[in-house]
Amino acid sequence: MTFDDALRATELLLALAFLQQSAEHVFGSRVAPKLFAIRGALSFLLLFGLQSQWVLLGLCLHSLAVLHRFQGPYNGGSDRMGLLVLFCLCLAHWAPDGLWAQAAFGYLAVQVMLSYFVSGQVKIANPDWRGGQALRDVFGFSAYPVTASLRDLSKRPRLLWWASWSAMVFEVLFPISVLNPTVLALFLAIAFCFHLANACLFGLNRFVWFWLASYPSIFWLQGRILDGA
Amino acid sequence: MRNESLFVMSCAERIALHPTPHSIAQIRHRVRADVKQLTAPRIKTNVQFRVVFVQGEGAGQSQETVFTSDPFPLTEFGCP
């Protein structure tokens, strides 16, 4: 994947993620609808590639207003990832061509890989995760909007033990996937399914779109590393 | 509405770490909206909310109340 193709793919996916988020605020929850209508309008421009450089700068400034409105990210980790993708993309557009622009975009890829690795490492160090108790607690009485029927999964410790270890092993192994294009495609497909499952089970729908928007940067970085090797 | 629930959870976590007028106001606003859906508002009705953390302990659970709000009127300015 060329640098320009990866930037454009990221723009498209980020625009779609912001449009989904804006639609939710404007038509669904009605929380700060005017603020998110502006984000939606800017995202449309980004989707069609109209003045992308200026639109990205506008979205960065607008995101400061959103942070001020909610005194921080509205939805924790998923919004932080959205901001990371946005700011890295904006820097890649505004930095001088060549190494600086690539460094900004490569930083995004490294952060995404670390997001999986660090998450797995933290879980493996926690005895509750190693024994499956953490996931039982999540299904049993977490504050996530888990539906009542899924709470019964907390009574299936063996299944949750396997699920815990599958997630932990996958996450800590994620960085080595960058060594082979087929393995990376496989890992990203699994990661996407993982986020999709979290959206269905826990309502963490924003993670799906923002993490997906970051995947072109990993594909590009892998090509850059393998070409240079 | 799931993301709205997650934001309320974020506010509760912020209150547990360091209560701020913003986080308290955000939860107040949603408590008012929820209670009004359940019952017809009356003048001088006050409500209160608590932030309770539930934790697994062996086979059972333990609960800890980390914050209790001051009573506040169900309607923004004391009238329906």
Contacts between the chains, C-beta under 8 A, distances in Angstrom:
chain1	res1	chain2	res2	distance
A	24	B	3	6.4
A	28	B	1	7.2
A	29	B	1	6.1
A	29	B	3	7.1
A	29	B	4	4.8
A	31	B	4	6.5
A	31	B	7	7.8
A	70	B	7	7.2
A	71	B	14	7.8
A	71	B	20	6.9
A	71	B	22	4.5
A	71	B	23	7.2
A	72	B	10	7.4
A	72	B	14	7.4
A	73	B	10	7.7
A	74	B	3	7.3
A	74	B	7	5.4
A	74	B	10	7.7
A	75	B	3	5.4
A	75	B	6	5.4
A	75	B	7	6.5
A	75	B	10	7.4
A	76	B	6	7.1
A	76	B	10	5.7
A	133	B	56	6.6
A	136	B	56	7.5
A	137	B	55	7.9
A	137	B	56	4.7
A	140	B	56	7.2
A	141	B	54	5.3
A	141	B	56	7.7
A	141	B	61	6.9
A	143	B	5	7.9
A	143	B	9	4.8
A	143	B	12	7.6
A	144	B	6	7.5
A	144	B	9	7.8
A	145	B	2	4.7
A	145	B	5	4.8
A	145	B	6	7.4
A	203	B	2	3.4
A	203	B	3	7.5
A	203	B	5	7.2
A	203	B	6	7.1
A	204	B	6	7.6
A	205	B	2	7.0
A	205	B	3	7.2
A	206	B	3	6.6
